[in-house]
Amino acid sequence: DTAVSQTPKYLVTQMGNDKSIKCEQNLGHDTMYWYKQDSKKFLKIMFSYNNKELIINETVPNRFSPKSPDKAHLNLHINSLELGDSAVYFCASSQDLARTDTQYFGPGTRLTVL
Amino acid sequence: AQTVTQSQPEMSVQEAETVTLSCTYDTSENNYYLFWYKQPPSRQMILVIRQEAYKQQNATENRFSVNFQKAAKSFSLKISDSQLGDTAMYFCAFMKNNAGNNRKLIWGLGTSLGVNP
């Protein structure tokens, strides 16, 4: 019973391509997140959605566009991929903002841009 | 802005022994949460333990416990009876507990812990 799942787990692509990473959670959570972990293992928030509404949008190039078709899904689409986009991307989810706070993470997607 | 500092990039411990990982943070907030996450070689990010700032009692989860010193802004993780499976990168993280929607984890740079047989 996977709580937060991401597909694909590995993605290798050429510079300039467009790619998507999908995320789904079956925890009934209201809020979902995308984090980026760089080669030095540093983690940084990119986006957060609550009930399909964008609530956090950090300084991320507009080549990155999150899409939340429903509160159980938050996909990340990346246009015109660059070498610096190579990283591990984590999706996470948490319960209603007014209550709990713990974020549960997916397995990560390792993106390699050649 | 909040920051989280983990001053030990790498640590090692012998199996069955105890190890403490340090974490300090900087914030002007009074109401917040602190977390330790573990990232083993499998890459999965796993919650180890969490602490609410308003609680004076230190959180414990089996072999994992924290020493939360609010005044000193310190949040160390103690792992007792270390096991080989504890080998992982450990991240300390901070989150404001605000009524608004801006809940995001602020992360330290991590401590790589190796447990030796």
Contacts between the chains, C-beta under 8 A, distances in Angstrom:
chain1	res1	chain2	res2	distance
A	31	B	103	7.3
A	33	B	104	7.4
A	35	B	105	7.7
A	40	B	109	7.4
A	41	B	39	7.8
A	41	B	89	6.1
A	41	B	109	7.1
A	41	B	110	5.2
A	42	B	107	7.1
A	42	B	109	6.0
A	42	B	110	7.9
A	43	B	91	6.8
A	43	B	105	7.5
A	43	B	107	4.3
A	44	B	107	7.3
A	45	B	104	4.2
A	45	B	105	6.7
A	48	B	101	7.7
A	48	B	103	7.3
A	48	B	104	6.4
A	50	B	101	5.9
A	55	B	101	4.0
A	55	B	102	7.0
A	56	B	101	7.4
A	56	B	102	6.1
A	56	B	103	8.0
A	56	B	104	5.6
A	58	B	104	7.8
A	88	B	43	6.5
A	90	B	45	6.1
A	92	B	45	7.7
A	94	B	103	7.4
A	97	B	101	5.9
A	97	B	103	5.9
A	98	B	99	7.1
A	101	B	33	5.0
A	101	B	50	7.6
A	101	B	95	6.0
A	101	B	97	6.7
A	101	B	103	6.6
A	102	B	35	7.4
A	102	B	47	6.0
A	102	B	50	5.9
A	103	B	47	7.9
A	103	B	105	6.3
A	104	B	47	7.1
A	105	B	37	7.8
A	105	B	44	7.1
A	105	B	45	3.8
A	105	B	46	7.7
A	107	B	42	7.8
A	107	B	43	6.5
A	107	B	44	5.3
A	108	B	43	4.8
A	108	B	44	7.2
A	108	B	45	7.2
A	110	B	43	7.5
